[in-house]
Amino acid sequence: MNHRANIHGGNIYQAQEQYGVGIDQVLDYGANINPLGIPRSLQAVITDNMNILT
């Protein structure tokens, strides 16, 4: 039985090498990083509905 490795997240260094681009040209969206945080509108919806989330 052949098993493939379970890889989670992006490997920015492998992508950089594979596509021959600089590391500053690779964006890793797998990390789920947003420097702006969640929108205020979403924050308000979550706060207003906290009672149904718990």
Buried (B, 14 or more C-beta within 10 A) or exposed (E): EEEEEEEEEBEBEEBBEEEEEEEEEBEEEEEEEEEEEEEEEEEEEEEEEEEEEE
